[in-house]
């Protein structure tokens, strides 16, 4: 399911009702302070110009190496940081960072996140019934008389039993704790959920259960997911569209079929070459990237990937490439397609 990016030259991002989320040129920098006066001496450019649109009821996979800015992108979209450095984030047509305190409080019920580590994101001092229902009570989503039944229903949808409400997080397995995190997010009946590597800490059999659960809940509740992961096989299974991030930038973006069948960017090709093939006789043409990821505090001039790219040209070292639509809905940021 392809989408179209917002024009970079547009002064104001125009709301398109088919998209629940519209992100244009999003940037999030973190200051580096040093010296005797503790002044700002630089910035970590964690997210450095990300643009994409997300259709309602679909899933966008966001992939890339550790440290490329995937999680920071998700957290910035949800306004888990007080400010963004630049760019636009429209959720249902409203700029997230222009909302008042009351509007933001209401928006919290519509946008939720499933954190990467299910154990550290759950309070060890609260039973899971209270963890799941705490925000429901805070936002007065259901009458007091219906509260317990509502929590039971959410738990049942997520594969948990109502009698487990009085138990604490340490009494559950990793897969069960992740189900608790999912139940906590869905208890507010959101429209959009950021799934921040929700299965990376689980073994393969439990991963399959959680992915199937997310798919079932999406169909029942018409949810929209931003699925952040470094596991390409999981992303291929669950996503409709895929974005590939490198050092704070989205280097390739398009429908899942286009990205997996015809990867265009050299970085995407290298990532996909590392996917294991379940055939001992199959020969893998592994593309090994030389060197390490440059520092986001001091990214290289020109194309950020040129220091590790086997197809690097002279222009790559001095001029940053622009985003180009190579086929309908398939965008790439690379001088090879100028």
Beta strands, then each sheet from edge to edge (+ up, - down):
strand 1: 19-34
strand 2: 39-55
strand 3: 59-63
strand 4: 86-91
strand 5: 94-95
strand 6: 111-114
strand 7: 192-196
strand 8: 224-228
strand 9: 241-246
strand 10: 249-255
strand 11: 323-327
strand 12: 330-333
sheet 1: 2+ 1- 4+ 5-
sheet 2: 6+ 7+ 8+ 3+ 9+ 10- 12+ 11-
end
